[in-house]
Amino acid sequence: MFAHNKRLQYTVRVRECNPALANLMLEQFGGPQGELAAACRYFTQALAEDDPGRKDMLLDIATEELSHLEVIGTIVAMLNKGAKGQLAEATDSEAELFRSLQGAGNDSHVTQVLYGGGPALTNSGGQLWNAGYIDSIGEPTADLRSNIAAEARAKIVYERLIAVTDDPGVKEALGFLMTREIAHQRSFEKALYSISPNFPPGKLPGKPEFASVYYNMSQGEGDMRGPWNDSKLFLYESARERQCAVDGGDGQASVGLTPDEERDCEAMRTRTASDPLSEPVTGVELGSGPTPVDASNAAMDKSQP
């Protein structure tokens, strides 16, 4: 059960209307790193969680993300307030209204006309929110790592939004939301490391002969060694012949077919076989005019007496 409190988690003070900035703010309202995606991700994880501690944490953070959705949506609405009134009442001329919605660097015309200046469930480019943003897989050690990464991405988006506004009230509210992403990362990391062991994710161990091998597959200028492929942790394999058929087989693909399947496949191979000795004239050649070879041969013919 949810109970709504009409007081925002953080006070929103917007200095002046700015539809272009409102459009950018939608990234954290209906975008892939936004607050709705976070709330849905953690809420659905909580419903399936069997551990009482993690369940409680996920419900707490999911509910807080809804409060953040309310804060960012309120910022969007306040930034759009003036344009919303002007558009609704048509107090300016058509040309002036159009310029105000699609001026230099202002791409707010879609959200203004379609959604009347309200916070739409889209990202800043107009892409509709969708549940594909939720990447939970039902394994706590995998989902907690995904949650940590999601909070990190959201923090970066908030940093970028802070960088594009000089409105002190908006900056202050965005700074709060950004800081809460840091707090959530810390909670998720603590929850992850309270599971022991937590790596690798899941139950099954990896094949020991491959779990600590680093294959240097992209070779040439720029090859680097570091902790990600250090010889103390990894067998560093650069030899091309030891990067293929690492299981000891022939490195080819095979499948067991029934006699009927083998007959059908052979019939298909025969019917679709290419003739490497043929030289068919194609539509491309007929329509392209003289080829470079033709032009060269013609030049040679003219040069001969």
Backbone hydrogen bonds, N-H to C=O, Kabsch-Sander energy under -0.5 kcal/mol:
donor,donor_aa,acceptor,acceptor_aa,energy
6,K,4,H,-0.5
13,R,11,T,-0.6
15,R,13,R,-0.5
18,N,79,L,-1.9
22,A,18,N,-2.2
23,N,19,P,-2.0
24,L,20,A,-1.5
25,M,21,L,-2.1
26,L,22,A,-1.0
26,L,23,N,-0.5
27,E,24,L,-1.8
28,Q,25,M,-1.7
29,F,26,L,-1.4
30,G,26,L,-2.7
30,G,122,T,-1.0
31,G,27,E,-0.7
34,G,31,G,-1.5
35,E,28,Q,-2.5
36,L,29,F,-0.8
38,A,34,G,-1.8
39,A,35,E,-2.7
40,C,36,L,-2.5
41,R,37,A,-2.4
42,Y,38,A,-2.5
43,F,39,A,-2.2
44,T,40,C,-2.2
45,Q,41,R,-1.6
46,A,42,Y,-2.2
47,L,43,F,-1.9
48,A,44,T,-1.1
49,E,45,Q,-0.8
49,E,46,A,-0.8
55,K,51,D,-2.5
56,D,52,P,-2.1
57,M,53,G,-2.2
58,L,54,R,-2.8
59,L,55,K,-2.2
60,D,56,D,-2.3
61,I,57,M,-2.7
62,A,58,L,-2.7
63,T,59,L,-2.2
64,E,60,D,-2.1
65,E,61,I,-2.4
66,L,62,A,-1.4
67,S,63,T,-1.5
68,H,64,E,-2.0
69,L,65,E,-2.3
70,E,66,L,-1.8
71,V,67,S,-1.7
72,I,68,H,-2.9
73,G,69,L,-2.4
74,T,70,E,-2.0
75,I,71,V,-2.1
76,V,72,I,-2.2
77,A,73,G,-2.3
78,M,74,T,-2.6
79,L,75,I,-2.6
80,N,76,V,-1.5
81,K,77,A,-0.5
81,K,78,M,-0.9
84,K,80,N,-2.9
85,G,81,K,-2.0
86,Q,82,G,-2.4
87,L,83,A,-2.6
88,A,84,K,-2.5
89,E,85,G,-2.5
90,A,86,Q,-1.4
91,T,86,Q,-0.9
97,L,93,S,-2.7
98,F,94,E,-2.5
99,R,95,A,-2.4
100,S,96,E,-2.2
101,L,97,L,-1.5
102,Q,98,F,-1.7
106,N,103,G,-2.2
107,D,105,G,-0.6
108,S,101,L,-0.8
109,H,101,L,-0.7
112,Q,108,S,-2.4
113,V,109,H,-2.6
114,L,110,V,-2.7
115,Y,111,T,-1.5
116,G,112,Q,-1.2
117,G,111,T,-1.3
118,G,115,Y,-1.8
120,A,118,G,-0.9
122,T,120,A,-2.3
123,N,127,Q,-1.9
126,G,123,N,-1.9
129,W,121,L,-2.7
133,Y,130,N,-1.8
134,I,131,A,-1.8
135,D,133,Y,-0.7
142,A,139,E,-1.2
143,D,139,E,-3.1
144,L,140,P,-2.8
145,R,141,T,-0.7
146,S,142,A,-2.1
147,N,143,D,-2.6
148,I,144,L,-2.3
149,A,145,R,-2.1
150,A,146,S,-2.5
151,E,147,N,-2.5
152,A,148,I,-1.9
153,R,149,A,-2.5
154,A,150,A,-2.4
155,K,151,E,-2.2
156,I,152,A,-1.8
157,V,153,R,-2.1
158,Y,154,A,-2.4
159,E,155,K,-2.4
160,R,156,I,-2.1
161,L,157,V,-2.3
162,I,158,Y,-2.7
163,A,159,E,-1.7
164,V,160,R,-0.6
164,V,161,L,-1.0
165,T,162,I,-1.0
171,K,167,D,-2.7
172,E,168,P,-2.1
173,A,169,G,-2.1
174,L,170,V,-2.7
175,G,171,K,-2.4
176,F,172,E,-1.7
177,L,173,A,-2.2
178,M,174,L,-2.8
179,T,175,G,-2.1
180,R,176,F,-2.0
181,E,177,L,-1.2
182,I,178,M,-1.2
183,A,179,T,-1.9
184,H,180,R,-2.3
185,Q,181,E,-2.1
186,R,182,I,-2.0
187,S,183,A,-2.0
188,F,184,H,-2.7
189,E,185,Q,-2.5
190,K,186,R,-2.3
191,A,187,S,-2.4
192,L,188,F,-2.4
193,Y,189,E,-2.6
194,S,190,K,-0.8
195,I,192,L,-1.5
196,S,194,S,-0.5
210,F,207,K,-2.1
211,A,207,K,-1.6
212,S,208,P,-0.6
213,V,210,F,-1.3
214,Y,235,L,-2.7
215,Y,213,V,-0.6
216,N,214,Y,-0.7
216,N,237,E,-2.6
217,M,215,Y,-1.8
219,Q,217,M,-0.8
223,D,220,G,-1.6
229,N,226,G,-2.0
233,L,230,D,-1.6
234,F,230,D,-2.9
235,L,212,S,-2.7
236,Y,234,F,-0.8
237,E,214,Y,-3.0
237,E,235,L,-0.7
238,S,236,Y,-0.7
242,R,239,A,-1.0
243,Q,240,R,-1.7
244,C,240,R,-0.5
248,G,245,A,-2.0
257,L,255,V,-0.6
262,E,258,T,-2.7
263,R,259,P,-2.3
264,D,260,D,-2.3
265,C,261,E,-2.4
266,E,262,E,-2.2
267,A,263,R,-2.2
268,M,264,D,-2.2
269,R,265,C,-2.5
270,T,266,E,-2.3
271,R,267,A,-2.4
272,T,268,M,-2.1
273,A,270,T,-0.8
278,S,275,D,-1.3
282,T,280,P,-0.6
286,L,282,T,-2.2
287,G,283,G,-2.1
288,S,284,V,-0.9
295,A,291,T,-2.6
296,S,292,P,-2.2
297,N,293,V,-2.6
298,A,294,D,-2.5
299,A,295,A,-2.0
300,M,296,S,-2.0
301,D,297,N,-2.3
302,K,298,A,-1.9
303,S,299,A,-1.5
304,Q,300,M,-0.9
304,Q,301,D,-0.6
